[in-house]
Amino acid sequence: MEIPKEKLLEMYRNLVRARILSEKLYEVFTTEGSMMQGLHRGLGEEAIPVAVCANLKKGDYYKPSGVRMHPYLFLREGFTMRDSIASECGRDLEKVGGHQTYVSPELGIIGKSGVLGEDAPMYVGAALSAMVRKSDQITIYTCGDGTANRAPLHESMVVAAAWKLPIIFMIENNQYGMGTSVKKSYAIEDLSDRAKAYGFPGQSVDGNDVMALYEVIKEYTERTRSGGGPGLIVAETYRVEGHMVSDTQLYRPKGESAEWWKKEPLARYQKSLMDMGIITDKDVTEAEKEARAEADKAGEDALAIPFLEYEDYIKSALDVL
């Protein structure tokens, strides 16, 4: 598959923006008064939302994996980087015309559950609604390898397969569910083998390879959008940092994170584009400069937004649950 140059550049700029947002979120987390309750960083996993959003159309439903990937919803039309940061800090985005990255139905985000996998049936319902309305909307439900072992996701896959719903399930296999290695929680090597039991296609792909990810996701979205039913994509990546910032990571073998960091997506993609003659050192410098300016302003604007009132905060929490 030949990916258009414009799409390659779009994904590069977005990957740079996603990486710098990760740095900005940590900076905001350590800022007194930000009121960010916790931080689950997605450093090194950013290629997945970049490739997914590059294949979505306006009106599609998308649920990113866990709390660490929700900030990257700024990659979707309608959200901004400011919205992403403000959502993490409990700010009232309705007062400034922004969109909450956890619940914005008009932008295809119909909520998330505080219990892993319990939101899968909601997105199956979204796919069912698209089928009933005969629209060309699809749903991409992304979860981690830990969530993929929970009953609600299995039940959702059974229903989606039986009804041939326009939904793609995507497992972001970052090798650890909190502190448990995927090797200890699965008896199979390739998690995409599970698709066979449900009766729809499944495929694993290098989740740190932007172009490979884009091509697989494009193939599956086109198939699903044209009435081919569900599919399963497993993106193999790695959580180079702890489950959250307080995680001491005693469960990891020494040197494992460093080895995986050598395969992180930004440097790999940047080198590929340079080898193809698509970007230069000057382009890299300009992309980073623009992204940092965007992130700095987004952080400043986000922290200037008033906090949610107590009643609105409770309502927002209930919407998420």
Long-range contacts (C-beta under 8 A, 24 or more apart in sequence): 1-215, 1-218, 1-219, 3-211, 3-214, 3-215, 5-278, 7-54, 7-214, 8-211, 8-273, 8-276, 8-278, 9-273, 9-278, 9-279, 10-54, 11-50, 11-51, 11-54, 11-210, 11-214, 11-269, 12-210, 12-269, 12-270, 12-273, 12-279, 12-287, 13-287, 13-290, 13-291, 14-50, 14-53, 14-54, 14-75, 15-46, 15-47, 15-50, 15-210, 15-265, 15-266, 15-269, 16-266, 16-287, 16-288, 16-291, 17-74, 17-75, 17-81, 17-291, 17-294, 17-295, 18-42, 18-46, 18-49, 18-50, 18-72, 18-75, 19-43, 19-46, 19-266, 19-291, 20-288, 20-291, 20-292, 20-294, 20-295, 21-71, 21-72, 21-74, 21-81, 21-84, 21-85, 21-295, 21-298, 22-46, 22-71, 23-295, 24-85, 24-295, 24-296, 24-298, 24-299, 25-71, 25-85, 25-88, 26-245, 27-299, 28-85, 28-88, 28-89, 28-299, 28-302, 28-303, 29-245, 31-303, 33-303, 34-89, 34-303, 35-89, 35-90, 35-307, 36-88, 36-89, 36-90, 37-90, 38-67, 38-244, 38-245, 38-246, 39-88, 39-244, 39-245, 40-66, 40-67, 40-68, 40-243, 40-244, 41-68, 41-241, 41-244, 41-245, 42-68, 42-69, 42-71, 42-72, 43-240, 43-241, 44-208, 44-237, 44-238, 44-239, 44-240, 44-241, 44-260, 44-261, 44-264, 44-265, 45-69, 45-172, 45-174, 45-207, 45-237, 45-238, 45-239, 46-72, 46-265, 46-266, 47-207, 47-208, 47-209, 47-210, 47-213, 47-237, 47-265, 47-269, 48-142, 48-170, 48-172, 48-207, 48-213, 48-235, 48-237, 49-73, 49-75, 50-75, 50-210, 51-210, 51-213, 51-214, 51-217, 52-140, 52-142, 52-170, 52-217, 54-214, 54-217, 55-214, 55-217, 55-218, 55-221, 56-108, 56-140, 56-221, 57-136, 57-137, 59-108, 59-135, 59-137, 60-108, 60-137, 60-138, 60-139, 60-140, 61-108, 61-109, 61-110, 61-123, 61-126, 61-127, 61-130, 61-137, 61-138, 61-139, 61-140, 62-108, 62-109, 62-139, 62-140, 62-142, 63-109, 63-110, 63-112, 63-119, 63-123, 63-139, 63-140, 63-141, 63-142, 64-142, 65-142, 65-143, 65-144, 65-147, 65-170, 65-172, 66-116, 66-143, 66-144, 66-147, 66-172, 69-142, 69-172, 70-101, 70-102, 70-112, 71-101, 73-101, 73-109, 74-101, 76-107, 76-108, 77-107, 78-104, 78-106, 78-107, 79-104, 79-107, 80-298, 81-294, 81-295, 81-298, 82-297, 82-298, 82-301, 82-302, 83-302, 84-298, 85-298, 85-299, 85-302, 85-303, 86-301, 86-302, 86-303, 86-305, 89-302, 89-303, 90-307, 90-308, 90-313, 91-302, 91-303, 91-305, 91-306, 91-307, 91-308, 92-305, 92-306, 92-307, 92-308, 92-309, 92-312, 93-305, 95-305, 95-306, 96-305, 98-305, 100-316, 102-316, 102-319, 102-320, 103-316, 103-319, 103-320, 111-319, 111-320, 112-320, 113-320, 113-321, 114-320, 114-321, 116-143, 116-144, 116-146, 116-147, 116-150, 117-143, 117-147, 117-148, 117-150, 117-151, 117-152, 117-153, 118-152, 120-152, 120-153, 120-155, 120-156, 121-152, 121-155, 121-156, 121-159, 123-156, 123-167, 124-156, 124-159, 124-160, 124-165, 124-167, 126-167, 127-160, 127-165, 127-166, 127-167, 128-163, 128-165, 130-166, 131-163, 131-165, 131-166, 136-225, 137-166, 138-166, 138-167, 138-168, 138-221, 138-224, 138-225, 139-165, 139-166, 139-167, 139-168, 140-167, 140-168, 140-170, 140-221, 141-167, 141-168, 141-169, 141-170, 142-170, 142-171, 142-172, 143-169, 143-170, 143-171, 143-172, 144-171, 144-172, 144-173, 144-174, 144-177, 145-171, 145-172, 145-173, 145-174, 145-175, 145-176, 145-177, 145-182, 145-185, 145-186, 145-191, 146-177, 146-178, 146-180, 146-185, 147-177, 148-191, 148-194, 149-177, 149-185, 149-186, 157-198, 157-230, 157-232, 158-198, 160-198, 160-200, 160-229, 160-230, 161-198, 161-199, 161-200, 161-229, 161-230, 164-227, 164-229, 164-230, 165-229, 165-230, 166-224, 166-225, 166-227, 166-229, 166-230, 167-224, 167-230, 168-217, 168-220, 168-221, 168-224, 168-230, 168-231, 168-232, 168-233, 169-230, 169-231, 169-232, 169-233, 170-232, 170-233, 170-234, 170-235, 171-232, 171-233, 171-234, 171-235, 172-207, 172-235, 172-237, 173-207, 173-234, 173-235, 173-236, 173-237, 174-237, 174-238, 174-239, 175-237, 175-238, 175-239, 176-239, 176-243, 176-251, 176-252, 178-243, 179-243, 179-247, 179-250, 179-251, 180-251, 181-251, 190-234, 191-234, 192-232, 192-233, 192-234, 194-232, 195-231, 195-232, 198-230, 198-232, 200-229, 200-230, 200-231, 200-232, 201-231, 201-232, 202-231, 202-232, 202-233, 202-234, 203-231, 203-232, 203-233, 203-234, 204-233, 204-234, 204-235, 204-236, 205-233, 205-234, 205-235, 205-236, 206-235, 206-236, 207-235, 207-236, 207-237, 207-265, 208-236, 208-237, 208-238, 208-263, 208-264, 208-265, 208-268, 209-265, 209-268, 209-269, 210-265, 210-268, 210-269, 210-272, 211-269, 211-272, 238-263, 240-264
